[in-house]
Amino acid sequence: MENSQLSKGREQGRSNIRNERWMKMFQSVTLVFLALFWIGYAVSYYRGIENNISTYGILIMIFSLLNQEVLFKGEKAQNRVLDILAKAEGILLCVWAVITIVQLILK
């Protein structure tokens, strides 16, 4: 009986480690894609392509929600570069939200 409990505990520990590795890799990939979406949004805004602006806006919101722990809760990213990138993206999102609200009020 003790052996089966130990083996279940080991399997659960391995599963947790795999899940943690997967989440770190997923977080890194989504942070990089979020930066690319911000670049695409800026280019579309500069060129005045309305359809792309709204599409990038939706993608930015979705990927920001996926990374909310890193962007807003103060959790550290996998390395220093990603941590700085996450903080910059969090600031961009807040500034973007404020500007959007102000534009809606002024119209």
N, C-alpha and C positions, 0 to 999 in steps of 0.2 A: 504494500500500500504506500509506503514511504517512497519507494522508487518511482511509482507512477506520479506522485505529487512532485517529486524532484524533476522528473522528465517534463512534466507540464510546465513547471516553473522555468526550466531552461528554454523550452520552446517559446514560451511567452516572452522571455528576455531577448531571444534572438529576433523574434517578430518585432518587438519594440525598437530594437536597434535598426532593423531594416526600414521600418516606418520612419524613424528619425532621419536616417540617411536620405530616404526618398523625399521627405519634406524639405530638407535643406537644399537638395538639388532642385526641387520644384520652385522653392523660394528664389534661388539664384537665377533660374531661367526666367521666371516671371518678372523679377526686378529689371533684368536686362531688356526684356520685351517692353516693359513699361517705359523705360527710357527711350526706346525706339519709337514708341507711340507718341511720346511727347515731342520728339523731333518731327515726326510726320504731321502732328497737329500744328506745330509752328510753321512748317513749310506750307501746309494747306491754308493756314490763316494768312500768311504773307502773300500767297498767290490768289487768295479769295475764292477758293473752291469750297463752296458751302456744303456739298454732299460729303466730302472727305472730312470737313471740320466736325460735322455731327457724328460721323462714324468713329473718328478718333476719340471724340469726347466720350462716347459710350464705352469704347475699349479701355480708355483711361480709368473710367469709373469702375469697371468690372475688375481690372487688374489691381486697382488700388484697394478694393474690398478684399481681394485674395491675399493681399499683403498688409492688411490692416495692423497686424501685430508689430511689424517692423516699422511701418510708417508712422503710427500714432501712439502705440502703447510703450514705446521705448525699448522693445526687445532688440537685442543685437543681431545683426545679420551674420552671415558665415565668415566674412572677413572685413577688413577695414574699408576697402574700396566699395564693397556692396553696402556697408553701413552708411558711408557718406552719400552714396547714390540714393539710398532709401530716404535719408533725411532731406536731401534736395528735392526728391520727388514728392515727399510729404508737404514741404513748403510750397512747391509749385501747385499742388492740388488745392491747398488752402487759399492761396492767392487767386487762383483761377476761380474758385467758388465765390470769393468776395467780389471779384470783378464782374462775374456773371450776375450776381444778385444786384449790384449797383447798376449795371446796364438795364436790367429788367425794371428797376424802380424808376430810372430816368426816362424810359420809353413810355 
